[in-house]
Amino acid sequence: MLTINVAVLPAVVVLVRQRRRTQARSRDDEKLTVVLVLVLGVLLAPTAFGQGLLGIVTQLVTGVSDSSR
């Protein structure tokens, strides 16, 4: 039996949409991309990958804020 993570489809759609030229996008097109990215974030957040990514971003932000002092 083949199983696919539900977050894979929005990730693929976002990647395909972002490969297009910026000048060719309308406002509605950009709004749809933002919604897809938000959905992808909600789907990834509770996973181990999402938690690991959160840890990496937290360390990065902490390092940048500490270096500016």
Secondary structure, DSSP 4 states (H G I P E B T S, - for coil): -----TTHHHHHHHHHHHTS-GGG--HHHHHHHHHHHHHHHHHHTTSHHHHHHHHHHHHHHHHHHHHT-
